[in-house]
Structures are given as C-alpha cells and as structure tokens.
Amino acid sequence: SCPFLYAWNGERYEFVTDVMWRSALGMPMDIMGSGGRGYASAAASREYIRIPGEALQPREDVYSLQITGELWETGYVDEIKLMVVDHPDSVRVVLDERFVPPGDATLRIYGVGDPLAPIEATDEHGRNLLPFLLEQDDRYVSHFKLGRFQGVTEMHDLILDPGELDPDEDVTLFLNGWIFPTDASINVALSQSDQVASVPPHVQVMGPDGQWQTVIDNISFPSGKAKTVVVDLAGKYLTPDRRVRIRTNMQIYWDHAYFAAGHVTGPEPQAALAPIAADLHYRGFSRVYRKGGRYGPFWFDHSQVSTEQPWLRLEGLFTRFGEVTELLQEPDDMYVVFGPGDEITVEFDASEAPSLPEGWRRDVLLYSDSWLKDADLNTGTGQTVDPLPFHGMSSYPYGPDEAYPQGIEHQEYLREYNTRRMPADRMGPDTRRAPEKEPQE
C-alpha cells in the first residue's frame, strides 16, 4: 500500500514505512464504513510521519531519504519538509498516525515519559494476548478468523486493563500496529453486499449496568505499516472500571499497547528543513519479505532490486528524470509525478539542525503534501495520470466545472517537467535509461 520511505541509517538505506496514506484519490470509501457512497476526500493531502532517530543519520551533514513507487499507482508530491524534534532520552515521542478525516493535518507531538503497560490483555474468548503487546517487537495479535474479503475478518475484541489509576487523571491509550487493507474493488463489493460490511474500531467501557457501552464510535486505523493510533480516553469512563474494549472486523494486527496517565504533552520541533537537493530517476522494485513472520507486514529490502516491471504501465505524462528540487519546496500544485519503478532521492542539510544536548535524542518528522492514486480498475481514473489533482478541488475525480490551474506558471511547469510519456500496454524489463546519479548504498 502506497509509496515507500527509506532512510539512510548510517550504513544503508533501510525501509521505514509507507507514506502518503491520507491521500487516496478516486478510492471508493466503504473502508470507512460509508456504505460505498462516494470517493475519498480530495482535501486529505497533508501527512506527518515519525522517523525514529536511529533510522536517519547524517552522512557528511546530509540527511538522505528515498521515496519509491513500487506498486501499481501514481504519486504526486508537492512539498516535503523534515522537522527535527529533540527531547530527553527518557521521553518517548509519538505521533497519531491513524487514517484521519480530511482537512489540514494537525501536528500534535506526544511525549510519554512513563508508559503504563496493561496488566491484562484478552480477546473475546478470554485468550491471553498480553505477551504480544508489551513491546514493539514484531509479534502481532492475530487471534481472529479471516473473512471472505481481504481486509475484513470476523468481529473480534481487544480488551485492555491498565490496572488501578487515579480516577481524577486523564488517560490516553497508544496502539501500534499495521493494517491489511481492503482495496477499491473490495470496497465496491462491500457496498453491494447486505451481508458483509467493514466495522471500524470502536471503543467501549463498562457501564453502570455491568455491560459494555460504546463511547467512541470510530478510532480509525493505522495508516499502513508500523503506525500508532492515539486514543484520548479523558471523560470517557462511566465507572471506576478502567478496562477498555476495542471491537472491529478490520484486519488490524496490533504489536504494542500502553497507556499514559495525566495530560500528555510533547516537545515542539526545533527546526524545519527544506530539501537542498532532489533527483527523480528510475530504480526498480525492492525484494519483498514478511517482517515478523506469517502475521507481520510486507517489508522491503532496498539493497536488493529488480528492474523487471511487474505492473502494466500507467498512461500519461510523468515528470521527466533529473533534478526536481524546486518542485518540492512549496504547496503550489507544481509537483513531482512518479509511477512504478521510480525513485525520488531527497536530501536535507543536517547542519541546519541545532546541536543535540547530552542525554537527549533526536527524532525526525517527515511532513509531506501529496496525493496518491492507485490503479485498481474500480479507482476513479486510476489507469491514467490525468486528471491532475490540485489544492481546492471539491472532489476527485472532479467535474467539468473544475480544472487544474491554467495560469502561465502552471502551464510552463507542465511543458518543462511533465514530458515523460508512459504507454499503458507494456510489461517486462524496463528499457528506460538508468539514473545519472546512482543512489549510494
């Protein structure tokens, strides 16, 4: 799902996670329990992703990232920034990385200094799940039966008990895991079924009558792989019983769960770094494996690459290979358009970040303003680059009363940058030229 992010960790480029999940242009949205009514919001283009400090290390004062297209989809990247967050080593920095409603992505950084492990974790049958949740260790909760469709399972519960807490303190729940999602065609099938529907995760607490009561209808789900969902439980408890039950039939594999007591605040970013260099080139497709075994997510090895094209070509004009730095500086609807096999190398000046105090550590946040459109046959205009997205469009695909900006600046951008035409009927080895500047491993 979605483009992949690799970071230079001091020795090699290593897969971090998938990106651009908030944007799902042309996606039928039964995955959000909408009954298949309409497409995903066109406004959801902004995203923050946490990159752990150990995953991104400077090389000659340069932070280097790779953003790759390895699936059957088209990406449109308009702006990228790195945000430096320094904090005491005793504090865990967390972002809410769930699939959220459309609109501006709000940055809230959580700093957890004293995480509280649950004292008990069970499913609806009373099976002990606690060993799978105490650490983020690629051991996943998987005690549910798969259903007819990818991404939809039997209804299942995760019941967490944080133990005794001060009744006057707020409580926040942190859940890290990954989702095996449905796709556009499955969403259409679900919208046409009166027997199967996706039920998003909802939160229940114990009511005065001794029965579980729903207090949060939808907490959404992790935006892909190794993402954290933050659940604010302040004011949600109905009795002194602090257990929570999370119910869903979505195919979510939780890896780590913990609580925090009291109001959780976090550090502010110390610096925002704009790209100093960006190069678009053809690379190919990384070796795929399962991280954590049978129930772990698909993971990717950047050091092992194949140029064999596994997908039908998408039709349209992509951004020409070469230097594209200016396209990633501002959200101006002049963006890098890339497809399967393409890679964008993006570099940042690490010397612009402040010195790290002794006893502190550095995490980095990747901010992106971008869109993503997969090529599923039931995705709106999924087989072609056009129509081009733009900020302010009311929907996607949009109607004849809306159009990509027609001003001189945008037309010059199209003529200068988007000149790489891809036929839609070719498969097999790719014959395009290799990148002029090979990424260093």
N, C-alpha and C positions, 0 to 999 in steps of 0.2 A: 504494500500500500504506500503510495506517494513517493516522491524523490527521497534519496538517501543523503545523510550528512556524515562525512568522515572528517576527522580532525587529526592533525599532526601531534602525536603524544610524546615527542622527543626521540622516537625511534622509527616510527612508521605512521602511515595513515590508518586509523582504526575507525570502524563503524561506531557511530554514537547513537543515532536513532533515525527515524523517518521524520520528514518535515513537510510543511505546507498542508497539514491535515485539516485546518479550519476551513480552507477553501475547497469546495467540491463542485465546481461549475457543472451544471447540467445534470446533477445527481438526483434521481427520484428519491424522496426522503422518507420512505417507510421506516428506515433505520432509527428515526427519531420518534416513531410511533404516530406519524401523521396520517396513516392510512393511505399513503401514496399520493397525497394531494400536493402537486406542485414539485418544483425543484429546490435544491439547496439555495440558501440566500446568496445573492451576488455580492453582498457587503462584507462577507467574512473573509478578509484577505490578510489581516494582521495577526501575527503569532509571536509568542516568546517561548523559547526552548532553553532549558538549562543544560550547559555543558560542564560536567564536573571538572574541577581544577586539574586533576591528574590526566584528564583526557586531552587537554590542549596545552601544549608547551611551546614557548617561542623558539624559533630557530634563526639565529643571527638577528634578534629583535623583531622577528616577524611571526605573527600568528597565521597559520595557513589552514584553510578549510577546503574540502571538496564537496560540491553538491552535484549529485549524479542523477540522470534519468535512466532507470534500468527496467522500468515496467512500460506497459502499453498506455502511455499518457503524454500529454503536453503540459509543460510548465511555462509560466510567465512570471519572471522575477523582476520586481520594480525597485525595491530598496532593501538593503541589508546593512545592519549595524551589529557590532559587538559591544556589550555592556559589561563592564568589569565590576564585580561585586566582591570586595574584600571583607573578611569577617574573622572573628576569633576562631581558632581551630575547634573550640568546644561547641560551636554553634553549627547546626545543620541547616543549610539554605535550601528552601523548597519553593517551587512554583506550582500553581494549579494548572496542570497541563491536560485538562479534560477537553472534550469536544463541547464547546460552549455555544450559546446562541449568537446570532450575528451582531455586528456592530464593532465599535472600536475595542481592541484587545486592551483590557485594563491590567497594568502591571502592578501586582502586589507580591512582594517577596516575604515569605515566611521564614523566620529564624527560630528554629526549635533547639533549645539548649538542653532540655530534659525530656526526651521522648519516653512515653509510657507504653511498654509492651502490654498487650492484652493478657490477662491471666487465664483466659479461656477463649477458644475459638472452635465452633462446631458448625456442621451443616444441619439441614432439616431433619436428618436421621440421627443426630447426636454424635456423628463421627468426629473424632478429634482432628482438627485442622491446624492447631497451633504450631506444630513444628515447621509447617510450610510458610508461616507468616512472620516469624521472629526476626529474620534477616532478609535483606535483598540479595538472595543467593541463587537465583535461577531454579528454585524448587517451587513449583506453582500449584495452587489449589486447582484441582481438576476433577473433583468428585461430583460430576454431573454427566448426564447422558446427552449425547449429541442428537440433534433432531434431523428432520428431513432436509433442511436447508443449511448451507454454510452460514455460520454466524448466529444461528438460533438453536437453542438447546431446550431441554425440559426446564420448567421453573425450578430454581434452586436458591438456597439461602446461605448466607454467611452471617453467623451470629457471633458478635464480639462482646466480651465482657472486660472493661478496663479496670475492674475492681472498685474499691471504695475511693470516691472522690469528694472533695468539698462541695456540698450542694449549692454553694453560692458562687462557685467558679464556673466560667465558661469552659466548654470542651470542644476541641477540634479533632477530627479524625483524618488521618492521612492513609491513603491506599495507593500502592504502586503495583502496576501490572501491565498487561497488554491485552488487546482485543483482536480476535479473528473476525473481521467484519463481514457483513453481507456485501453485495455489490449492486450495481444498478439493476441488473436483470433479476436478481433475487428480490430486490425491493419492489419491483413491478409485480413479481409473482405473489409476494406477500399482500400487496394492495388488492389483488384479485381474489384472495382467499378469505373465506369466512371461518376458517378453522385454525389458521396459524397467524400469529402476529408477534412482532417483537415488542417485548415489555422492558423499557429502560429500567436501570437500577433505581429502586426507591427505598427510602429509609423508614423503618418502623421502630417504635419504642413501646415499652409496656404501659398500658393504660390502667386507670384505677380499677377497672373491672377484671384485671388479670389477663387481658387479651392484647395482642399486638395491634397497634394503631399506626397508620401511615402519617408521618409528619413532614416528609419531604417527598413530593411526587416523583421527582426525577433529578438524580445527581449526575446524569450523563455518564460518560465512559472515558477511559484513557484514549488520547488521540494517537493511537498506534502502539509503538513498542516502548517498553520501559518508561512509562509516563505515570505521573502522580495525579490523583484526584483528591482534592481537599474538600472536606465536608464540615461546614460550620454547624455545630450542634447547640449553639447558645440559644436558650429559651425553648428548645425542642422537647426536653424531657417532661413527662407528665406525672412521674412518680420518682421516688428516690432510686429506683432500679436504673442503673446506668448502662445496661446492655443495649445494643443496637442490632437490628436485623436488617440486612440488605438483601432484597429479593429482586430477581431478574431472570429472564431466559436468554439473555445475550451471552455470547461465547467469550467471556472475560476470564482471564487467568490471573488471579492475584498472586503477587510474590511477597509483599511486605505490607504489614498493617501496624500502625501505632497511633497513640493519642497524645495530645498536649493539653495540659490544664492551664486555665487562665487565658488572658488575651494575648494572642501570638502576634508579635511584631517582628520586623526583619530589617536588615541594613538596606541603605539606599545605594544605587550604583555610584561608583566613584569616577567613572569615565565612560564615554560613549565613543567608540572608534568606528570611523567610516573606512571603507575599503581604499587601500592605496594602489591596488592592482587587482585585475580580474581578467581571466582568459577563458574563452569558450573554445572547446575542442572536442573531437571525437575520441572516446576511450574504449567503450565496450561494456561488458557485463561481468560483475564480480561473481566469484564462487559463492554458492548458497549452501548454508547448513542450518541445523536446528540448534539454537543455544539453549542448553538446559534439557536436552533430550526430547522425548516424544511430545511433551506439553509446552515446550518452550517456543518462542517466536522464531521465525526465519531470520537468520543473521547473515552477514555478508563480509567476505574477505577481500579487501581492496588490493592485496598483493597478488591475487590470482584472478586474471581477467581473460575473458574470451571475446573475440570480435565477431563471433558468429551471431547473426541477427535472429533472435527468437520471435520477433513480432512482425506483423505486417507493418509496412511504412504508413505513417500518418500523412495526410495530404495537406499541403500548404507551404507557406513561406516561413522558414525558421530563421533565426538570427545567424548571420554569417560567422564563421570561425574567426578567432583572433581576439584582440583586446576589446573589452566591453565595460571597463571601469565606470565610465560616465553614466552608463545605464542603471547602475545600482546605487546612485547617490541620493536620489530624491524620488518621492512617490508622484511621478509626473506622467504616468501612462506611456512611458517610453522604456521598454523593459527587454530583458533577455528572453527570447522564446527558444526553448530547447525541447528535445524529444529523446526517444530511446537510444541509449548508447552515448549520449552527450555528457560532458562533464564541465562544470564551471569551477576553476581554481580561483579562490578569493583570498587575498592577503590583507593583513592589517598591521599597522605599526605598533608593536607591543611596547615600545619605549614611551608612547604617549600615556600609558597607564602609570599610576603612582607607584612608588616603591612599596613593597609588601612588608608591614611591620613584623617583627619577630613574634612567633607564636600564632601568627594568623595564616589563613589560607585564602586562595583566590578561586572563585567560581566565575564562569563567564556565561552571559545570556546572549543567545542569538535572537535578534529581532529581525523579522522579515515581513515585507509587504508584497504579497504574491498571490497568484491564482494557480490552480491545478485542475486539469480536466482529463479524466480517464477515457479510454477509447471503447469501453463496453458498448455494445450495439444499442443498449437502452439508455445510454447517456446522451443528453441533448447535444447535438452537433459534435459528438465525441470523436468522429473519424477525421475531422478537419481542424486545422489551426484556427480558421475563422469560425464565427465572428470573434474579433479581438475584444477582450474584456477591457473595461475602463472604470475608474472610480466614479461613482454617482449613477451607474446604471441601475435601473429599478429591478431588473430580473436578468436571468441568464438561462437559456437564450432570450435576448431582448427582441422586442417587436420593431416594426418598420418606423415607429415614431422616435426611435433612439439610434444612435450611431457612434462609432469610435470617433474621437476628436478629429476634425477636418482642417485644423489650422495649419499654417505653413510649417511650423516647427515639427509637428507630428508627421506631416507628410514627408518632410525631409528625413526624419528618423526612419520611416518605413523604406524609403529609397536607399538610404545609406547602409542600414543594418540588416533589414529582413529581406535578404536576397537569396537565401539557400532553399531552393525548391526541392521538396521531397515527393517522389511519386508514391502512390498508395499501393502498388501492386508488386513490390519486390520483397523477397525474403532471401536468406542465405548470407554468406560472408559480405561484410560491408566494404565497399571499394573506395570510400572517401579517403582523402589524404589524412595521414597521421598528424597529431598536433605538432605545431612548430616547436613548442616548448614542452617537453615531456615532464610530467609531474615526477618529482624525485621521491623515492621511497626511502 
